[in-house]
């Protein structure tokens, strides 16, 4: 869902006025807004009902209903993206919001008002899917009871909607709102900026600078948005601190992610160490043993040590440069040419984020899986059979485990951890995932790489080439944007 939220809020940020106005009459504009708001709700009610019926008809195989639920959520998300994307880019909805009495030229307010139907539609989707989500989580609770683990009551409708809104909307909305506020303030201050500087694209440069600052400080903001608290002192905290030292990974804090015991997950956020946080959900701490938590922590450490967050930001940076370049070239062009340019760039960005981002993300996930398995061997987990790393099963762990072959026993434990996380979250292991790949495929791939060290070496070499392409694309797009923005004028006496 958060990818959809990013896409729609990016449209609000990028287009203060719609690039095309296929729907102009206020009545039809409002009809389009209402339709785009209610259609995802209708879809969510339909597939939630189907999921519940399937659970009743096939109680012996809940994975069928779980797969239906996942496909239904994907349908609702597509309707959200397409419907509200159309409203923001093809109708006069955004200008109409700017002309609402009281709103006027207030920073942020017109943009947030334009995004309100989308935010309402997202909340309605969660209301619609709640019965199905609750039923699936109750099935997952049976697994927890069977394992003798702590069990929490499934969250109420309000708790479900509030948790998702906080973690999937506010997670994106607050940083975006800061950039949106900066854009509006810069637009209002343009007469003063022109008196201050002769540079023709100073507003664009200032907005780019604000976006970079927000990207760096966003983890600190989100640390206060999500319901988290520091992981308390104890044996597990000591183990994870020792693992950080062994991996030479710095972070500001290891946090417990409070979900009322409903979410078994972990995450890492932050590019720079002083603003980097590792989050482990409360349910994961309750449901998994310490060794498996170490495996998950090693996976998140892999994202840090392999610089995945930085490469994702570079990937996003190329999009920002492309939009900037297009906006500069579109200025002074006739409206038809502008619309063709925007359509072309929109198609490129759709392929970039709809196809390439998923491909890159899945490869990064597998690289983090490899790193997580290696950290288990590094932390001293005993090898129970001879493998490519431990030809002698009694050999002590070595520093090279972070780069060399993978311990077969560590790969087995990591695969078990992946499957535990899937079952505890009510996710079928073979359910496809656009960003991560299915749990089953990740587990099988890790086992294969443990048996075939040469294959894992080829995979990681391919990921390094992919990272090099991202860096080159970021450098090329950055240089191109710098050229069209005439940054060199800032170095001249009249540049400021």
C-alpha positions as CSV (number, residue, x, y, z in Angstrom):
1,X,0.0,0.0,0.0
2,X,2.8,2.4,0.8
3,X,4.0,2.3,-2.8
4,X,0.5,3.5,-3.9
5,X,0.6,6.2,-1.2
6,X,4.0,7.4,-2.5
7,X,2.8,7.5,-6.1
8,X,-0.4,9.5,-5.4
9,X,1.3,12.0,-3.0
10,X,4.1,12.4,-5.6
11,X,1.5,13.5,-8.1
12,X,0.1,16.0,-5.6
13,X,3.7,17.3,-5.2
14,X,4.6,17.3,-8.9
15,X,1.4,18.8,-10.3
16,X,0.0,21.9,-8.7
17,X,-2.2,22.0,-11.8
18,X,-3.2,19.0,-13.9
19,X,-1.1,18.3,-17.0
20,X,-4.3,17.4,-18.9
21,X,-7.9,18.5,-18.3
22,X,-10.1,15.8,-19.8
23,X,-12.8,16.5,-17.2
24,X,-13.6,20.2,-16.7
25,X,-17.2,20.6,-15.5
26,X,-17.3,20.8,-11.7
27,X,-20.2,18.3,-11.5
28,X,-18.3,15.7,-13.6
29,X,-15.1,16.4,-11.6
30,X,-16.9,15.7,-8.3
31,X,-18.4,12.5,-9.9
32,X,-14.9,11.3,-10.8
33,X,-13.7,12.0,-7.3
34,X,-16.6,10.1,-5.7
35,X,-16.2,7.2,-8.1
36,X,-12.4,6.9,-7.5
37,X,-13.1,7.0,-3.7
38,X,-15.9,4.4,-3.6
39,X,-14.8,1.9,-6.3
40,X,-11.8,0.6,-4.2
41,X,-14.2,0.2,-1.2
42,X,-16.7,-1.8,-3.4
43,X,-13.8,-4.0,-4.5
44,X,-12.6,-4.5,-1.0
45,X,-16.1,-5.5,0.3
46,X,-16.5,-8.0,-2.6
47,X,-13.1,-9.8,-2.2
48,X,-13.4,-9.7,1.6
49,X,-16.8,-11.5,1.3
50,X,-15.2,-14.1,-1.1
51,X,-12.3,-14.7,1.3
52,X,-14.7,-15.3,4.2
53,X,-16.8,-17.7,2.1
54,X,-13.6,-19.6,1.0
55,X,-12.5,-19.9,4.7
56,X,-15.9,-21.5,5.5
57,X,-15.8,-23.8,2.5
58,X,-12.1,-24.8,2.8
59,X,-11.3,-24.7,6.5
60,X,-8.7,-27.4,6.0
61,X,-6.6,-25.3,3.6
62,X,-6.6,-21.6,4.7
63,X,-3.8,-20.8,2.2
64,X,-6.5,-20.6,-0.6
65,X,-8.4,-17.9,1.2
66,X,-5.1,-16.1,2.1
67,X,-4.1,-16.1,-1.5
68,X,-7.5,-14.7,-2.5
69,X,-7.1,-11.9,0.1
70,X,-3.7,-11.0,-1.2
71,X,-5.0,-10.8,-4.8
72,X,-8.0,-8.8,-3.7
73,X,-5.7,-6.3,-1.9
74,X,-3.7,-5.9,-5.1
75,X,-6.9,-5.2,-7.0
76,X,-7.9,-2.5,-4.5
77,X,-4.5,-0.9,-4.6
78,X,-4.6,-0.8,-8.4
79,X,-8.0,0.9,-8.3
80,X,-6.7,3.4,-5.8
81,X,-3.7,4.2,-7.9
82,X,-5.5,4.4,-11.3
83,X,-8.6,6.2,-10.0
84,X,-7.0,8.9,-8.0
85,X,-4.1,9.3,-10.4
86,X,-6.7,10.1,-13.1
87,X,-8.4,12.6,-10.8
88,X,-5.1,14.4,-10.1
89,X,-3.8,14.5,-13.6
90,X,-6.8,14.5,-15.9
91,X,-9.4,16.6,-14.1
92,X,-9.6,20.1,-12.6
93,X,-9.9,18.8,-9.1
94,X,-6.6,20.3,-7.9
95,X,-7.3,23.9,-9.1
96,X,-10.8,23.5,-7.6
97,X,-9.3,22.7,-4.2
98,X,-7.1,25.8,-4.5
99,X,-10.2,28.0,-5.0
100,X,-12.1,26.7,-1.9
101,X,-12.9,29.6,0.4
102,X,-10.4,30.0,3.3
103,X,-7.9,27.7,1.6
104,X,-6.5,30.3,-0.7
105,X,-2.7,30.5,-0.8
106,X,-2.0,28.7,2.5
107,X,1.0,26.4,2.1
108,X,0.3,22.7,2.1
109,X,-3.5,23.1,2.6
110,X,-4.6,22.9,-1.1
111,X,-2.4,19.9,-1.7
112,X,-3.6,18.1,1.3
113,X,-7.2,18.9,0.4
114,X,-6.6,17.5,-3.1
115,X,-5.3,14.3,-1.5
116,X,-8.1,14.0,1.0
117,X,-10.4,11.8,-1.2
118,X,-7.5,9.4,-1.7
119,X,-6.7,9.2,2.0
120,X,-10.4,8.6,2.8
121,X,-10.5,5.9,0.1
122,X,-7.5,4.2,1.7
123,X,-9.2,4.2,5.1
124,X,-12.5,2.9,3.6
125,X,-10.6,0.0,1.9
126,X,-9.2,-1.0,5.3
127,X,-12.7,-0.9,6.8
128,X,-13.9,-3.1,3.9
129,X,-11.2,-5.7,4.3
130,X,-11.2,-5.8,8.1
131,X,-13.6,-8.9,8.5
132,X,-11.4,-10.9,6.1
133,X,-8.2,-9.7,7.7
134,X,-9.5,-10.6,11.2
135,X,-10.5,-14.1,10.1
136,X,-7.1,-14.8,8.5
137,X,-5.3,-13.5,11.7
138,X,-7.5,-15.8,13.8
139,X,-6.3,-18.7,11.7
140,X,-2.7,-17.6,12.3
141,X,-3.5,-17.4,16.1
142,X,-4.2,-21.2,16.0
143,X,-0.6,-21.7,14.9
144,X,0.7,-19.6,17.7
145,X,-1.4,-21.5,20.3
146,X,-0.1,-24.8,18.8
147,X,3.4,-23.6,19.3
148,X,2.7,-22.6,22.9
149,X,3.5,-19.0,22.3
150,X,1.7,-15.9,23.7
151,X,-1.5,-15.0,22.0
152,X,-3.2,-11.5,21.8
153,X,-6.8,-10.7,20.9
154,X,-7.1,-9.8,17.2
155,X,-7.3,-6.0,17.0
156,X,-10.5,-4.1,16.7
157,X,-11.7,-2.3,13.6
158,X,-10.4,1.0,15.0
159,X,-7.0,-0.5,16.0
160,X,-6.7,-2.1,12.6
161,X,-7.4,1.1,10.6
162,X,-5.4,3.3,13.0
163,X,-2.3,1.0,12.8
164,X,-2.4,0.8,9.0
165,X,-3.0,4.5,8.6
166,X,-0.1,5.3,11.0
167,X,2.4,2.9,9.4
168,X,1.4,3.0,5.7
169,X,0.1,6.6,5.3
170,X,1.6,8.9,7.9
171,X,4.9,7.0,7.2
172,X,4.9,8.7,3.8
173,X,2.5,11.7,4.4
174,X,4.6,13.6,6.9
175,X,7.9,13.7,4.9
176,X,5.9,14.5,1.8
177,X,4.0,17.3,3.6
178,X,7.3,18.9,4.5
179,X,8.4,18.9,0.9
180,X,4.9,20.1,-0.2
181,X,5.1,23.0,2.4
182,X,8.6,23.9,1.1
183,X,7.3,24.0,-2.5
184,X,4.4,26.2,-1.6
185,X,6.5,28.6,0.5
186,X,9.1,28.8,-2.3
187,X,6.4,29.6,-4.8
188,X,5.0,32.4,-2.6
189,X,8.5,33.7,-2.0
190,X,9.6,33.8,-5.7
191,X,9.4,37.6,-6.0
192,X,11.8,38.0,-3.1
193,X,14.0,35.2,-4.4
194,X,14.3,37.0,-7.8
195,X,15.5,40.1,-5.9
196,X,17.9,38.0,-4.0
197,X,19.3,36.0,-6.9
198,X,19.5,36.2,-10.6
199,X,19.6,32.5,-11.0
200,X,16.6,31.4,-13.2
201,X,16.1,28.0,-11.4
202,X,16.8,28.9,-7.8
203,X,13.4,27.7,-6.6
204,X,14.0,24.3,-8.2
205,X,17.4,24.0,-6.5
206,X,16.0,25.0,-3.2
207,X,13.2,22.5,-3.4
208,X,15.8,19.8,-4.3
209,X,17.9,20.7,-1.3
210,X,14.8,20.5,1.0
211,X,14.0,17.0,-0.5
212,X,17.5,15.8,0.3
213,X,17.3,17.1,3.9
214,X,13.9,15.5,4.4
215,X,15.2,12.2,3.1
216,X,18.0,12.2,5.7
217,X,15.9,13.3,8.7
218,X,12.8,11.2,7.8
219,X,13.8,8.2,10.0
220,X,13.9,10.6,13.1
221,X,10.4,11.9,12.2
222,X,9.0,8.4,11.7
223,X,10.6,7.1,14.9
224,X,8.1,9.5,16.6
225,X,5.2,8.5,14.3
226,X,5.3,4.8,14.8
227,X,4.6,3.3,18.2
228,X,8.1,2.2,19.2
229,X,10.3,2.0,22.3
230,X,13.9,1.0,22.8
231,X,14.6,-2.7,23.1
232,X,15.1,-3.3,26.9
233,X,18.4,-4.5,28.3
234,X,18.8,-8.2,28.6
235,X,20.4,-11.3,27.0
236,X,18.8,-10.6,23.5
237,X,19.8,-6.9,23.6
238,X,23.4,-8.0,24.5
239,X,23.4,-10.5,21.6
240,X,22.2,-7.9,19.1
241,X,24.7,-5.3,20.3
242,X,27.5,-7.8,20.1
243,X,26.3,-8.7,16.6
244,X,26.4,-5.0,15.6
245,X,29.9,-4.8,16.8
246,X,31.0,-7.9,15.0
247,X,29.4,-6.6,11.8
248,X,30.7,-3.1,12.3
249,X,27.2,-1.7,11.9
250,X,26.3,1.5,13.7
251,X,22.7,2.5,14.4
252,X,21.2,5.0,16.7
253,X,18.9,2.5,18.4
254,X,17.3,-0.9,18.3
255,X,13.5,-0.4,18.7
256,X,10.6,-2.6,19.6
257,X,7.8,-2.0,17.1
258,X,4.5,-2.1,18.9
259,X,1.7,-3.7,17.0
260,X,-0.4,-5.3,19.7
261,X,1.1,-8.6,18.9
262,X,-0.4,-8.7,15.4
263,X,2.6,-8.1,13.1
264,X,5.7,-10.4,12.9
265,X,8.2,-8.3,11.0
266,X,11.3,-6.2,11.2
267,X,12.7,-3.2,9.3
268,X,15.6,-0.8,9.1
269,X,15.5,2.8,8.1
270,X,18.1,5.6,7.8
271,X,21.0,6.3,5.5
272,X,23.4,7.8,8.1
273,X,24.3,6.0,11.3
274,X,23.2,8.8,13.7
275,X,19.7,8.6,12.2
276,X,19.5,4.9,11.6
277,X,17.0,2.6,13.5
278,X,16.5,-1.1,13.5
279,X,12.9,-2.1,14.3
280,X,11.7,-5.5,15.6
281,X,8.0,-6.0,16.1
282,X,6.7,-7.1,19.5
283,X,5.1,-10.2,18.0
284,X,8.4,-11.3,16.5
285,X,10.1,-11.0,19.9
286,X,7.3,-13.1,21.4
287,X,7.0,-15.8,18.7
288,X,10.5,-16.5,17.6
289,X,13.5,-17.8,19.6
290,X,16.6,-15.7,19.9
291,X,18.5,-17.5,17.2
292,X,15.8,-16.8,14.6
293,X,15.6,-13.1,15.8
294,X,19.4,-13.0,15.2
295,X,18.7,-14.3,11.6
296,X,16.1,-11.5,11.0
297,X,18.4,-8.9,12.5
298,X,21.2,-10.2,10.2
299,X,18.9,-9.7,7.2
300,X,18.2,-6.1,8.2
301,X,21.9,-5.6,8.8
302,X,22.5,-6.9,5.3
303,X,20.4,-4.0,3.9
304,X,22.6,-1.6,5.8
305,X,26.0,-3.2,5.1
306,X,25.1,-3.6,1.4
307,X,23.9,0.0,1.2
308,X,20.5,-0.9,-0.2
309,X,18.8,2.2,1.3
310,X,21.3,4.4,-0.4
311,X,20.8,2.7,-3.7
312,X,17.1,3.1,-3.4
313,X,17.5,6.8,-2.8
314,X,19.8,7.0,-5.9
315,X,17.1,5.2,-7.8
316,X,14.5,7.8,-6.6
317,X,17.0,10.6,-7.3
318,X,17.1,9.7,-11.0
319,X,13.3,10.1,-11.1
320,X,13.5,13.5,-9.5
321,X,16.1,14.5,-12.0
322,X,14.0,13.3,-14.9
323,X,11.0,15.2,-13.7
324,X,13.1,18.3,-13.2
325,X,14.6,18.1,-16.7
326,X,11.1,17.6,-18.2
327,X,9.7,20.5,-16.4
328,X,12.5,22.8,-17.6
329,X,12.2,21.7,-21.2
330,X,8.3,22.0,-21.0
331,X,8.5,25.6,-20.0
332,X,7.7,27.9,-23.0
333,X,6.3,25.0,-25.0
334,X,2.7,24.9,-26.2
335,X,0.2,22.9,-24.2
336,X,0.0,20.0,-26.5
337,X,3.8,19.6,-26.5
338,X,3.8,19.8,-22.7
339,X,1.2,17.1,-22.5
340,X,3.2,14.8,-24.8
341,X,6.3,15.3,-22.7
342,X,4.5,14.6,-19.5
343,X,2.9,11.5,-21.0
344,X,6.3,10.2,-22.2
345,X,7.9,10.8,-18.8
346,X,4.9,9.3,-17.0
347,X,5.3,6.1,-19.1
348,X,9.0,6.0,-18.3
349,X,8.4,6.4,-14.6
350,X,5.6,3.8,-14.7
351,X,8.1,1.2,-16.2
352,X,10.8,2.4,-13.8
353,X,8.8,2.0,-10.6
354,X,6.3,-0.7,-11.8
355,X,8.9,-3.1,-13.2
356,X,12.5,-2.1,-12.5
357,X,12.0,-1.2,-8.8
358,X,10.4,-4.6,-8.1
359,X,13.2,-6.4,-9.9
360,X,15.9,-4.5,-8.0
361,X,14.1,-4.8,-4.6
362,X,13.8,-8.6,-5.0
363,X,17.5,-8.9,-5.7
364,X,18.4,-6.8,-2.7
365,X,16.1,-9.0,-0.6
366,X,18.0,-12.1,-1.7
367,X,21.3,-10.5,-1.0
368,X,20.1,-9.5,2.5
369,X,19.0,-13.2,3.0
370,X,22.5,-14.3,2.1
371,X,24.0,-11.8,4.6
372,X,21.5,-12.9,7.3
373,X,22.6,-16.6,6.9
374,X,26.2,-15.6,7.0
375,X,25.7,-13.6,10.3
376,X,24.3,-16.8,11.9
377,X,27.6,-18.5,11.1
378,X,29.6,-15.5,12.3
379,X,27.7,-15.4,15.6
380,X,28.9,-18.9,16.4
381,X,25.9,-21.1,15.4
382,X,27.2,-24.7,15.3
383,X,27.3,-26.4,12.0
384,X,25.6,-29.8,12.2
385,X,27.0,-31.2,8.9
386,X,29.9,-30.7,6.6
387,X,29.2,-27.9,4.1
388,X,31.0,-25.6,1.7
389,X,31.9,-23.3,4.6
390,X,32.7,-26.0,7.2
391,X,34.4,-28.9,5.4
392,X,35.3,-29.8,8.9
393,X,32.1,-29.4,10.9
394,X,34.1,-28.5,14.1
395,X,35.9,-25.6,12.4
396,X,35.4,-22.2,14.2
397,X,33.5,-19.4,12.5
398,X,35.7,-17.0,10.4
399,X,35.5,-13.4,9.4
400,X,35.3,-14.5,5.8
401,X,31.8,-15.9,6.4
402,X,30.4,-12.5,5.5
403,X,31.7,-12.9,1.9
404,X,32.5,-16.6,1.4
405,X,30.3,-19.7,1.1
406,X,27.2,-20.1,3.2
407,X,26.9,-22.6,6.0
408,X,24.2,-25.2,5.2
409,X,23.0,-25.3,8.8
410,X,22.7,-21.5,8.8
411,X,20.8,-21.6,5.6
412,X,18.4,-24.1,7.1
413,X,17.7,-22.0,10.1
414,X,17.2,-18.9,8.0
415,X,14.8,-20.7,5.7
416,X,12.8,-21.9,8.8
417,X,12.7,-18.4,10.0
418,X,11.3,-17.1,6.7
419,X,8.6,-19.8,6.8
420,X,7.7,-19.1,10.5
421,X,7.3,-15.4,9.7
422,X,5.0,-16.2,6.7
423,X,2.8,-18.6,8.7
424,X,2.6,-16.3,11.7
425,X,1.5,-13.4,9.5
426,X,-1.1,-15.6,7.7
427,X,0.8,-15.4,4.4
428,X,1.1,-18.5,2.2
429,X,4.8,-19.3,1.6
430,X,4.2,-19.5,-2.1
431,X,2.3,-16.2,-2.3
432,X,4.0,-13.9,-4.8
433,X,5.4,-10.6,-3.6
434,X,6.3,-7.8,-6.0
435,X,9.0,-6.4,-3.8
436,X,10.3,-9.4,-1.9
437,X,9.5,-12.5,-3.9
438,X,7.6,-15.4,-2.3
439,X,8.9,-16.9,0.9
440,X,9.1,-20.3,-0.8
441,X,11.3,-19.0,-3.6
442,X,13.6,-17.1,-1.2
443,X,14.0,-20.2,0.9
444,X,14.7,-22.4,-2.1
445,X,17.2,-19.9,-3.5
446,X,19.1,-19.7,-0.3
447,X,19.3,-23.5,0.0
448,X,20.6,-23.6,-3.5
449,X,23.3,-21.0,-2.9
450,X,24.4,-22.9,0.2
451,X,24.9,-26.0,-1.9
452,X,26.4,-24.1,-4.9
453,X,28.9,-21.4,-3.7
454,X,29.8,-20.6,-7.3
455,X,26.1,-19.7,-8.0
456,X,26.0,-17.4,-5.0
457,X,29.2,-15.7,-6.2
458,X,27.7,-15.2,-9.6
459,X,24.5,-13.7,-8.1
460,X,26.4,-11.3,-5.9
461,X,28.6,-10.3,-8.8
462,X,25.4,-9.6,-10.8
463,X,24.0,-7.4,-7.9
464,X,27.3,-5.4,-7.9
465,X,26.8,-4.8,-11.6
466,X,23.3,-3.7,-10.9
467,X,24.4,-1.3,-8.3
468,X,27.0,0.1,-10.7
469,X,24.3,0.8,-13.2
470,X,22.2,2.6,-10.6
471,X,25.2,4.8,-9.6
472,X,26.0,5.6,-13.3
473,X,22.3,6.4,-14.0
474,X,22.2,8.7,-10.9
475,X,25.5,10.5,-12.0
476,X,24.3,10.9,-15.6
477,X,20.8,12.2,-14.6
478,X,22.3,14.4,-12.0
479,X,24.8,15.9,-14.4
480,X,22.0,16.4,-17.0
481,X,19.8,18.1,-14.4
482,X,22.7,20.3,-13.3
483,X,23.3,21.3,-16.9
484,X,19.7,22.3,-17.6
485,X,19.4,24.1,-14.3
486,X,22.6,26.0,-15.0
487,X,24.1,25.3,-11.6
488,X,27.4,26.8,-12.7
489,X,25.8,30.3,-12.6
490,X,25.8,30.0,-8.8
491,X,29.6,30.2,-9.0
492,X,29.5,33.5,-10.9
493,X,29.5,36.9,-9.2
494,X,25.9,37.6,-10.4
495,X,24.7,34.1,-9.5
496,X,23.4,35.2,-6.1
